[in-house]
C-alpha cells in the first residue's frame, strides 16, 4: 500500500512528491529545464557544541555562536511547500530559538528534520517530542554514540560514520534505519585523519567488507562520500535498479547553508563558500560550483542513495 502524499511541487523540469513514510519520488518532465531551487538543504543554525568530537568537520565548540532565526526564515521563505530542511550544527537544540525556527519552517510548508548527537539525545527528548507532536519536526537523525539509541520513533535514523563508528554494533540489533556517512577529511576531521589515518582507513575497509550483510539486516542509506568510499553499487544485480535509488549528485538537487556566517556552499565540507543572497540565485551558483550547469536538467547521478 502506497504511503499517503504529504507534499508535491514542480521544480523546473521535475515533479517531486513527498510521502508520509519519508519516500521522495522525482519524475523528469522536461529535460531542457533545470531545477530552480533545492529539494533538500542542510542548514547549520549554530556553531555551539560541547561534544568535542575529534572528527567534527564543522569545528564546533562551546565558544560557538548561534545563527539569527529571522534571517534564516527570511532566506527560506521563497521555497515551495515540501522542500526538506535538515537542521544541524553544532548542537542544534542548544540554539535558544530552535523551537521557533522549527515552527516557522513548518508554517511555511517546509519539512524540518534535525540531527542530534547521541550523547545529547536524552536531554533533547522533551523538546523533540513536543515539536514532533506539533508536526514541527519530522525526521530525527541521531549521531551514533556508544550504543544504538533505544528511543522508539518511526522517523529516527541512526547516523554512523565510516572510519569512525564500528559496524559491529549492528550485529544482532533489531532492524534499524541507518544513514552511513563518509569520512569528511575537513575541519577537525583533517587533523584527526593526519593523526589516525590507519585507523580511519581500516574502519572504512571494514564497512566495505560488511556492507552486504548490513544492507540485508537493516534499512540503509548513504551520503555522497559514503558512496565513493564504500561503493554500494556492488549490492545490486542490475545497474538500472541502482539508478532508481540515486537521489542526485552533490549540489544537483541539494545545497548547504551556514546560518551562522550567512554563507552557502555545495556541501558542508566544500572549501569554496560564498555570501548568501536570495535562495534561487544561491542554488544556481551551487549548481555551477558543482559542475552541473544551469541550462538544462541533469539525469540522475551518483549521490545520496537510499536502499
C-alpha positions in Angstrom: 0.0 0.0 0.0 1.4 3.4 -1.0 2.2 5.8 1.8 -0.1 9.0 1.9 1.2 12.0 0.0 2.1 15.0 2.2 3.5 17.4 -0.4 4.2 17.8 -4.1 5.7 20.6 -6.2 7.1 21.4 -9.6 10.8 22.2 -9.7 11.9 23.3 -13.1 11.7 20.2 -15.3 10.9 17.9 -12.4 7.8 16.8 -10.5 8.5 16.0 -6.9 6.3 14.2 -4.3 6.9 13.5 -0.7 5.1 10.7 1.2 4.4 10.2 4.9 6.9 7.4 5.3 9.7 9.7 4.1 9.8 8.4 0.5 10.5 11.0 -2.1 9.7 10.5 -5.8 11.3 12.7 -8.5 9.9 12.4 -12.1 11.7 14.1 -15.0 9.1 16.0 -17.1 11.2 18.3 -19.2 14.9 17.6 -19.8 15.5 21.1 -21.1 14.6 22.8 -17.8 17.0 22.6 -14.8 15.7 22.6 -11.2 15.1 26.1 -9.9 15.6 25.5 -6.2 17.0 22.8 -3.9 14.8 19.9 -2.9 16.9 19.4 0.2 19.0 21.8 2.2 21.5 21.3 5.0 21.0 24.3 7.3 23.6 24.9 10.0 22.0 27.0 12.8 24.7 27.1 15.4 28.4 26.6 16.0 27.9 25.8 19.7 28.5 22.2 20.8 30.0 20.6 23.9 30.6 17.2 22.4 34.2 17.9 21.2 34.3 15.2 18.6 37.8 14.9 17.2 36.5 14.4 13.6 34.0 17.2 13.6 34.2 18.8 10.2 32.2 21.9 11.4 34.8 22.5 14.2 32.0 23.4 16.6 33.0 24.3 20.2 31.5 25.7 23.4 32.5 29.1 22.1 30.4 28.8 19.0 27.8 31.4 18.0 24.1 30.9 17.1 22.6 32.0 13.8 19.8 34.6 13.5 16.4 32.8 13.2 14.6 35.6 11.5 17.4 35.9 8.8 17.2 32.1 8.2 13.4 32.1 8.0 13.5 35.1 5.6 16.0 33.4 3.4 13.9 30.3 3.0 10.5 32.0 2.7 10.6 31.7 -1.1 10.8 27.9 -1.2 7.7 25.9 -2.0 5.9 23.6 0.4 7.6 20.2 0.6 11.2 21.2 0.4 13.2 19.3 3.1 15.3 21.3 5.6 17.9 19.2 7.5 18.8 21.3 10.6 22.2 20.8 12.0 25.0 22.4 13.9 26.9 22.2 16.3 24.2 21.1 18.6 21.1 22.5 17.1 18.9 22.1 20.2 21.4 24.3 22.1 20.0 27.2 20.0 17.6 29.1 22.3 15.2 29.7 19.4 15.3 26.2 17.8 11.6 25.6 18.5 10.6 28.9 16.9 12.7 28.1 13.8 11.2 24.6 13.5 7.7 26.0 13.8 8.4 28.7 11.3 9.7 26.2 8.8 6.5 24.1 9.4 4.3 27.1 9.0 6.0 27.9 5.6 5.1 24.3 4.5 8.7 23.1 4.6 9.6 19.7 6.1 12.0 20.2 9.0 14.3 17.4 10.3 17.1 17.7 12.8 20.3 15.8 13.6 21.3 15.5 17.3 24.4 13.8 18.8 23.6 10.6 20.6 25.1 11.9 23.8 22.6 14.8 23.7 19.5 12.7 22.9 18.3 12.3 26.5 18.4 16.0 27.3 16.9 16.8 23.9 13.9 14.4 24.0 11.4 16.7 25.8 11.8 19.4 23.2 12.0 17.0 20.3 8.9 15.1 21.3 6.9 18.3 21.9 7.8 19.6 18.4 7.1 16.2 16.8 3.6 16.3 18.4 3.2 19.7 16.8 4.4 18.4 13.5 7.2 20.9 13.6 9.9 18.2 13.3 9.6 15.2 11.0 12.8 13.2 10.8 15.4 12.9 13.6 18.9 11.8 12.8 20.8 10.6 15.9 24.6 10.6 15.5 25.9 7.3 16.9 27.4 7.5 20.4 28.5 4.3 22.2 25.2 2.3 21.7 22.2 2.3 19.4 19.5 4.7 20.8 16.5 2.9 22.4 14.1 5.8 21.6 11.2 4.4 19.6 10.3 6.9 16.9 9.4 5.7 13.4 11.3 8.6 11.6 14.5 8.2 13.7 17.6 7.4 11.6 20.9 6.4 13.2 23.9 8.3 11.6 27.1 6.3 11.5 30.4 7.4 10.1 32.5 5.0 8.1 36.0 5.1 9.5 34.8 6.3 12.9 32.0 4.1 14.1 32.2 0.3 14.3 29.7 -1.5 12.2 29.7 -4.5 14.6 27.3 -2.6 16.9 24.6 -3.5 14.3 25.2 -7.3 14.9 22.1 -8.9 16.4 20.4 -5.5 16.7 16.7 -5.1 15.8 16.2 -3.6 12.3 17.5 0.0 12.2 17.2 2.8 9.8 20.9 3.8 9.3 22.4 6.6 7.3 26.1 5.8 6.6 28.2 8.9 6.3 31.5 9.0 4.5 34.5 10.2 6.5 35.0 14.0 6.0 38.7 14.9 5.7 37.8 18.5 6.6 37.8 20.8 9.6 38.9 18.8 12.7 38.4 15.7 10.6 41.5 16.7 8.6 43.7 16.8 11.7 42.2 13.5 13.0 42.9 11.8 9.7 46.5 13.0 9.8 47.0 11.5 13.2 44.9 8.3 12.9 44.9 7.6 9.1 45.5 3.9 9.5 42.5 3.5 11.9 40.2 5.5 9.6 41.3 3.6 6.5 40.9 0.3 8.3 37.4 1.3 9.6 36.3 2.2 6.1 37.5 -1.1 4.8 35.5 -2.9 7.5 32.3 -1.2 6.4 33.1 -2.2 2.8 33.5 -5.8 3.8 30.3 -6.0 6.0 28.1 -3.8 3.8 26.2 -6.6 2.1 25.2 -8.2 5.5 24.3 -4.8 7.0 22.1 -3.9 4.0 20.3 -7.3 4.3 19.6 -6.8 8.0 18.9 -3.0 8.2 17.3 -0.2 6.2 20.4 1.6 4.9 21.1 4.9 3.1 24.3 6.6 2.1 25.6 10.1 1.7 27.7 11.1 -1.3 31.0 10.5 0.4 30.0 7.1 1.7 29.1 6.0 -1.9 32.6 6.9 -3.0 34.2 5.2 -0.1 32.1 2.1 0.1 30.8 1.5 -3.5 27.2 0.3 -2.6 26.6 -0.4 -6.3 28.1 -3.8 -5.5 24.8 -4.7 -3.7 22.7 -4.6 -6.9 22.3 -7.2 -9.6 21.2 -4.6 -12.2 22.6 -1.1 -12.9 19.0 0.0 -13.5 18.0 -0.9 -10.0 20.8 1.0 -8.6 19.9 4.0 -10.8 16.4 4.1 -9.3 17.8 4.7 -5.9 20.0 7.7 -6.7 19.0 10.9 -5.0 21.3 13.0 -7.1 24.9 14.1 -7.1 26.2 16.7 -4.6 24.8 20.1 -5.5 22.4 18.7 -8.1 19.3 18.9 -6.0 20.8 20.0 -2.7 22.9 22.7 -1.1 24.4 23.7 2.2 23.7 26.9 4.1 25.7 28.2 7.1 23.2 30.3 9.0 25.8 31.5 11.5 28.2 33.0 9.0 25.5 33.6 6.3 27.4 31.6 3.7 26.4 28.9 1.3 28.2 26.1 -0.5 27.7 22.9 -2.4 28.1 20.8 0.8 29.2 21.2 4.4 32.7 20.1 3.6 33.2 22.3 0.5 36.1 24.7 0.7 34.5 27.3 -1.6 32.0 29.4 0.4 30.0 32.4 -0.8 28.0 35.1 0.9 24.2 34.3 0.8 21.8 36.5 -1.2 18.4 35.0 -2.3 17.9 31.3 -2.3 17.3 30.8 -6.1 20.4 32.7 -7.1 22.3 30.8 -4.5 21.1 27.5 -5.9 22.1 28.5 -9.4 25.6 29.3 -8.1 25.7 25.9 -6.3 24.9 24.0 -9.5 27.7 25.9 -11.3 30.1 25.3 -8.4 29.3 21.6 -8.5 29.7 21.5 -12.3 26.0 20.7 -13.1 25.4 23.9 -15.2 22.3 25.9 -15.3 20.9 25.5 -18.8 19.4 22.0 -18.7 18.1 19.4 -16.4 20.6 16.7 -15.4 19.9 13.0 -15.2 20.3 11.0 -12.0 23.9 10.6 -11.0 26.0 9.2 -8.1 25.0 10.9 -4.9 22.8 10.3 -1.9 21.4 6.8 -2.1 18.5 5.2 -0.3 18.1 1.4 -0.3 
